[in-house]
Amino acid sequence: MDGQKAFGVVLLGLIALYFALQGRKEPPASSPQGEASPTCQARVWAATLGYQEVRLQLEGQASLIRLAWPQGGLEVETPKVCSAGECRVPIPPGVRPVEVRVDACPPIRLGE
């Protein structure tokens, strides 16, 4: 292999490495719930409030999601509403604001 081909292969490898590292994303510096505590084994990475559902992206272990809003609330077990770290909890249409608790983790307020 001559010098020009070797340089081309090395350059191509460096470009591939650059793009491979660009695809890696670091977790957010601060999540809506902060750090997990001994009684809080889950971390919420994303929480959104739709017209008829609350969506959560969880990491870690969670068994219960509690939702509360001015006119009521609900508790659901995570195996019933979560799959592959994403949870979709149906709520009454147009409910605002909603307080979300995952197990004993600090609450998250949505829709304020």
Secondary structure in CASP SS format (residue, H / E / C, confidence):
PFRMAT SS
TARGET T0000
AUTHOR 0000-0000-0000
METHOD secondary structure of the structure
MODEL  1
M C 1.00
D C 1.00
G H 1.00
Q H 1.00
K H 1.00
A H 1.00
F H 1.00
G H 1.00
V H 1.00
V H 1.00
L H 1.00
L H 1.00
G H 1.00
L H 1.00
I H 1.00
A H 1.00
L H 1.00
Y H 1.00
F H 1.00
A H 1.00
L H 1.00
Q H 1.00
G C 1.00
R C 1.00
K C 1.00
E C 1.00
P C 1.00
P C 1.00
A C 1.00
S C 1.00
S C 1.00
P C 1.00
Q C 1.00
G C 1.00
E C 1.00
A C 1.00
S C 1.00
P C 1.00
T C 1.00
C C 1.00
Q C 1.00
A E 1.00
R E 1.00
V E 1.00
W E 1.00
A E 1.00
A E 1.00
T E 1.00
L E 1.00
G C 1.00
Y C 1.00
Q C 1.00
E E 1.00
V E 1.00
R E 1.00
L E 1.00
Q E 1.00
L E 1.00
E E 1.00
G E 1.00
Q C 1.00
A C 1.00
S C 1.00
L E 1.00
I E 1.00
R E 1.00
L E 1.00
A E 1.00
W E 1.00
P C 1.00
Q C 1.00
G E 1.00
G E 1.00
L E 1.00
E E 1.00
V E 1.00
E E 1.00
T H 1.00
P H 1.00
K H 1.00
V H 1.00
C E 1.00
S E 1.00
A C 1.00
G C 1.00
E E 1.00
C E 1.00
R E 1.00
V E 1.00
P E 1.00
I C 1.00
P C 1.00
P C 1.00
G C 1.00
V C 1.00
R C 1.00
P C 1.00
V E 1.00
E E 1.00
V E 1.00
R E 1.00
V E 1.00
D C 1.00
A C 1.00
C C 1.00
P C 1.00
P C 1.00
I E 1.00
R E 1.00
L E 1.00
G C 1.00
E C 1.00
END
